[in-house]
Structure formats: C-alpha cells, structure tokens
Amino acid sequence: MDAGMTDFRKRFERQIRFLRERFSPEGRAGLHLTIGVLVVLLTGYWFGEIAENLSANHPLAHLDQHVAVWFNQHTTPAIIHIAKAISFFGSVAWVTLITLCLALFLIWQRDWLNFFLVALTMIGGSILNVFLKHYFHRQRPILENPLVTLSSYGFPSGHTMGAILLYGLLALYGWRNLKTRRARLAAALGACVLVLLIGFTRIYLGAHFLSDVLGALTAGILWLTFCWTAIETLQGRQAQSRPG
C-alpha cells in the first residue's frame, strides 16, 4: 500500500505540487487567489446567463413583469416610505459620500495600496455599470401607477451594484481587521442583508425588474472579487519580496 502511494506521488508529483500551491493559504497563487478566480468565473457565467435571457419572449422576462406588476398593485404608503429610505443607502449621493470619506481616511493614513483598491473598486465599478446599462439599453418597468420615474436604462441596477461594491468592500475590510469571529460574521451578515434590502426596494418601488437586481448582484460580486483578489495578491507579493 505504501509503495503504491509512493509511486503515485512520484508519478503525479507536478500535479500534486500544483494543487498544494493553489490550495495553500500562503504563497503568491494560493487559496486566496484560487477562490477569487473561481468566484469571478462563476459570477461571470451567472451574469451571462441572466443577460442572455432578457428578451421579451423569455420566461425570465415574463417573471420580471409579473413581479413588477404584483408589487406595484400591493404597495402601502408606510412601506413606500421605508423602501425609499432604505433605497437611499444605495444612491449615488450616499455611496459617493462614504467612498470619499473612506478614501480621505486612507490618504490620511498614507495607505496607498488600499486607497488604490477603493478607487479601482468604486470608480471602476461605476464605469462598468454605466457601460453595461448602455450596452444592453434595457428599459425600466412601465407600470400603471409608477412610484418612481427614471429615464436611464435599467440593467443592471446601479443602486444594487453600488451597494454591493461599497458594503462588500467594507465587510471584507472588517473580516480582515476585526478581532473576533463573531464580529467578522456580523459585518459580513450586515453587508449581505443591507445589499439585499436595497435590491428588494428597487424592485418594490418599480425602478427595476428582478433580473436587473440579479444582474447587478453578479456583476458587482465579480468586480469586487476581481479588485480585492488583485490587490491582495499584489500585497502578498510585496510582502514576500521584502527582505526578512
């Protein structure tokens, strides 16, 4: 048995070493980079699936319309006010304000690499969202009694994508810097709940279809993961290149 295992290891030594490097917590191309690449690939695939099914005769489009009409017919003044308040925390004004505060704090700390991460994530994500909106040029829901009226394109949702970039980035910082596991989980859960609530309010208010929000979630996770993984990998390489 031992001899057979030894032969197996010798025969596939290169492949075993490759897998160890990919799933090792340390190293330039370890577990962190592997997970990042997998998330980018999966979210890219899901975004592509959603984007391919936006045509008017596809079942997803019928579901979009059904959900939009149902919410529009079952609104109440109290929930509308709550939804608008929650939606504000994904607005361009709020996201920009928090991003600027975070950027100024990092400049004050002279933390240039993380400043670049914030700039790349938020500015790059905004450009990506605008590009996707104009590429797919999908109209927003047309409802009998609209709660909000917007002239811009709807896919993917800008509020949802901005929220997942900002709060996802803050949650990742929290996961890296908070001391206890409970605090880390609270930060991650809080970010997830807030992003989902913002996405839900955009559907409830009739500003977006369900697929607009789903597309924003996948695109936002893809871009956030790409930026975080790239900067973390760069930090790891810089740390390894420093003299001991």
JOBEL-V510737 format. One record per residue. SS is DSSP state (2 for helix, 1 for strand, 0 for the rest). OMEGA is omega as a letter, one per 30 degrees, with the letter a starting at -180 (NA if undefined). Layout:
SS,OMEGA  SS,OMEGA
//
This chain:
0,l  2,l  2,l  2,l  2,l  2,l  2,l  2,a  2,l  2,a  2,a  0,a  2,a  2,a  2,l  2,l  2,l  2,a  2,l  2,l  2,a  2,a  0,l  0,l  0,l  0,l  0,a  0,a  0,a  0,a  2,a  2,a  2,l  2,l  2,l  2,l  2,l  2,l  2,l  2,a  2,a  2,a  2,l  2,l  2,a  2,l  2,l  2,l  2,l  2,a  2,a  2,a  0,a  0,a  0,a  0,a  0,a  0,l  2,l  2,l  2,l  2,l  2,l  2,a  2,a  2,a  2,a  2,a  2,a  2,l  2,a  2,a  2,a  0,l  0,l  0,a  2,a  2,a  2,l  2,l  2,l  2,a  2,l  2,l  2,l  2,a  2,l  2,a  0,l  0,a  0,l  2,a  2,a  2,a  2,l  2,l  2,a  2,l  2,l  2,l  2,l  2,l  2,l  2,l  2,a  2,l  2,l  2,l  0,a  0,l  0,a  2,a  2,l  2,l  2,l  2,l  2,l  2,a  2,a  2,a  2,a  2,a  2,l  2,l  2,l  2,l  2,l  2,a  2,l  2,l  2,a  2,l  2,a  2,l  2,a  2,a  0,l  0,a  0,l  0,l  0,l  0,a  0,a  0,l  0,a  0,l  0,l  0,l  0,a  0,a  0,a  0,l  0,a  0,a  0,f  0,a  0,l  2,l  2,a  2,a  2,l  2,a  2,a  2,l  2,a  2,a  2,l  2,l  2,l  2,l  2,l  2,l  2,l  2,l  2,a  2,a  2,a  0,a  0,a  0,l  2,l  2,l  2,l  2,l  2,l  2,l  2,a  2,a  2,l  2,l  2,a  2,a  2,a  2,l  2,a  2,l  2,l  2,l  2,l  2,a  2,l  2,l  2,a  2,a  0,l  0,l  0,a  0,l  0,l  2,a  2,l  2,a  2,l  2,l  2,l  2,l  2,a  2,l  2,l  2,l  2,l  2,a  2,l  2,l  2,l  2,a  2,a  2,a  2,a  2,a  2,l  2,l  2,l  2,l  2,l  2,l  2,l  2,l  2,a  2,a  2,l  0,l  0,a  0,NA
//
